[in-house]
Each structure stands twice: as structure tokens, then as C-alpha cells.
Amino acid sequence: MAGLSKSIPSKSNFLKLTVLLFVVVLPFSSYSQNVSAVNQPVFNHAALCARNLKKTADFYSTVLQLKKIHHPFNDTLHVWFKIGEGLALHVIQGDCPETVHDIGIHLCFSVASLDAFMKHLDTLNVKYGNWTGEPKKVQLRADGVHQIYFQDPDNFWIEVNDAK
């Protein structure tokens, strides 16, 4: 038994080892993880061109109920919206070409209740439908997520779904 007691550290030595672990060893292990992630791009914002900034900004405020956030330009050519923690949608006034956009290129937002959101769209007379364009039809994704599609005033496609 005497040999066993020598291999078990005393309470003060255990405390010293614990402090050493947290002060010396762990910072280096987390440092190596942070260094490798430093240059990995992180999504920050999406930007859309708007022919009529007021009309498009009103659409995103009213239809999608996005909140405007401050932008650094202090002009009438930009409106920024919060679309997530640290994420923004920049709507920029411009001479945007009238283009037919493919539905496969779209922004996507999730809501708690797709039925309630569709009622909201109905009250605003916003046309929506499934992937193939059938009016007021919901698309069922292979994983069980329900989704609808509609376009903003500049014909950019938006998907809204009930993904959790």
C-alpha cells in the first residue's frame, strides 16, 4: 500500500496539475484549432440589386417582416436587413437589368408555421406556389420539409419553408 500512496497525487498537487492543464496545455490545443479556422470564409451577407429601392425595401419589411439595420453609407441607395445573427441582406438601388431569374437561384427563410405565413401572404395578395409554379401549392421536400416560392419586386426568387 505504501507504494500506491506515492502514485496518487496529494490534493495540492492535483490542484496544481489541474491549473497547469487549464493555463498551459488547453490554450495550445484550442489555439491550433483556431489557427486552422482563421482563413476559412464565414458567410456574412447577401446583396440584391433593386430598381426601386423603396418598393423593394418595403417588400422585405412587410412581406418577410425583416428588421432594418444600420448601414455605414448614410445614403438613400442602400437598405440593410438583419437575416440572422451577424447576417444581413443588403438591398442596393441600381440600374438592374430586368431579368428572368431561375427558381433554383433563391434566398431561403424558415418560419415556425408555413400555414400562418401563407395566410400572411394571402392578406398581402402575394402570389406563391410550389417549385413548378402551381399557385398556392406547397412543395414537399424529400426530408419532409414543406416549402413555397415567390418573387420580390425585382423578380428574385424567395423560398420560405418550415425546416426546424
C-alpha positions in Angstrom: 0.0 0.0 0.0 2.9 2.4 0.7 3.9 2.3 -3.0 0.3 3.1 -4.1 0.1 6.2 -2.0 3.2 7.6 -3.8 1.4 7.3 -7.2 -1.7 9.2 -6.1 -1.1 13.0 -6.1 -1.9 14.9 -3.0 -4.8 17.4 -3.1 -2.5 20.3 -3.5 -0.5 18.6 -6.3 -3.8 17.6 -8.0 -4.9 21.3 -7.9 -1.5 22.3 -9.3 -1.9 19.8 -12.2 -5.4 21.0 -12.9 -4.3 24.6 -13.0 -1.3 23.7 -15.2 -3.7 21.9 -17.6 -6.0 24.9 -18.0 -3.3 27.5 -18.1 -0.6 25.8 -20.2 -1.9 22.9 -22.2 -5.5 23.8 -23.2 -4.7 27.2 -24.7 -2.3 25.5 -27.1 -4.8 22.8 -28.1 -7.5 25.4 -28.8 -5.0 27.7 -30.5 -4.2 25.0 -33.1 -8.0 24.7 -33.8 -8.5 28.4 -34.1 -5.5 29.0 -36.4 -6.8 26.5 -38.9 -10.2 28.2 -39.0 -8.8 31.7 -39.2 -8.8 31.8 -43.0 -12.0 29.8 -43.5 -14.6 32.2 -45.0 -17.8 32.7 -42.9 -21.0 33.8 -44.6 -21.7 37.5 -43.8 -24.4 38.9 -46.2 -26.2 38.6 -49.5 -26.8 41.6 -51.7 -29.6 42.2 -54.2 -30.0 44.9 -56.8 -33.2 46.9 -56.6 -34.6 49.0 -59.5 -36.9 50.8 -57.0 -35.3 50.8 -53.5 -38.4 52.0 -51.7 -40.6 49.4 -53.2 -38.2 46.5 -52.7 -37.3 47.6 -49.1 -41.0 47.8 -48.3 -41.5 44.3 -49.7 -38.8 42.8 -47.4 -40.1 44.8 -44.4 -43.7 44.0 -45.0 -43.8 40.6 -46.6 -40.8 38.9 -44.9 -41.1 41.2 -41.8 -37.3 41.7 -41.8 -35.9 44.4 -39.5 -33.8 47.2 -41.0 -30.4 47.6 -39.5 -27.8 50.4 -39.7 -25.5 50.6 -42.7 -22.4 52.7 -43.0 -23.2 54.6 -46.1 -25.8 57.1 -44.8 -27.4 57.4 -48.2 -30.6 56.6 -50.0 -29.1 53.9 -52.1 -28.8 51.1 -49.5 -31.1 49.4 -47.1 -29.8 46.6 -44.9 -31.9 44.0 -43.1 -31.0 41.5 -40.4 -31.5 38.0 -41.6 -29.8 36.1 -38.8 -27.3 36.6 -36.0 -24.4 38.5 -37.7 -26.0 38.1 -41.1 -27.5 40.8 -43.3 -29.3 41.3 -46.6 -28.1 44.3 -48.5 -30.6 45.8 -50.9 -28.9 48.3 -53.2 -30.5 50.8 -55.6 -29.2 50.3 -59.1 -29.8 50.2 -62.8 -30.7 46.5 -62.5 -31.5 44.7 -65.8 -35.0 43.2 -65.9 -34.1 39.5 -65.9 -36.0 36.3 -65.6 -34.4 34.6 -62.7 -34.2 30.8 -62.3 -36.1 29.5 -59.3 -33.0 27.4 -58.5 -31.3 30.6 -57.5 -33.1 31.9 -54.5 -32.9 33.1 -50.9 -34.5 30.9 -48.3 -36.1 31.7 -45.0 -37.6 29.3 -42.4 -40.8 30.0 -40.4 -42.3 28.2 -37.4 -45.7 27.9 -39.2 -45.8 27.8 -43.0 -49.7 27.8 -42.9 -49.6 31.1 -40.9 -47.1 32.6 -43.3 -49.2 31.6 -46.3 -52.2 33.4 -44.7 -50.0 36.4 -44.2 -49.1 36.3 -48.0 -52.8 35.9 -48.9 -53.7 39.1 -46.9 -51.0 41.0 -48.8 -52.0 39.4 -52.2 -48.6 38.0 -52.7 -48.6 35.2 -55.3 -46.8 32.0 -54.2 -46.7 28.4 -55.2 -44.6 25.2 -55.4 -41.4 24.6 -57.4 -43.3 24.1 -60.7 -45.3 27.3 -60.2 -48.7 25.8 -59.2 -50.4 28.7 -57.4 -50.9 28.3 -53.6 -49.5 24.7 -53.7 -46.9 23.6 -51.1 -43.8 21.7 -52.2 -42.9 18.7 -50.1 -39.2 18.1 -49.9 -37.8 14.5 -49.6 -36.9 15.2 -46.0 -40.4 16.2 -45.1 -39.9 20.0 -45.2 -42.7 22.0 -46.7 -41.8 24.9 -48.9 -43.3 27.6 -51.1 -41.7 30.1 -53.6 -42.5 33.6 -54.6 -40.7 36.6 -56.1 -39.7 40.0 -54.9 -40.4 43.2 -56.9 -37.1 42.6 -58.9 -38.1 39.0 -59.7 -35.6 37.4 -57.3 -36.9 34.1 -56.0 -37.5 33.5 -52.3 -38.2 30.2 -50.7 -40.0 30.0 -47.3 -40.1 26.7 -45.5 -40.9 25.1 -42.2 -37.4 23.5 -41.6 -36.5 23.2 -38.0 
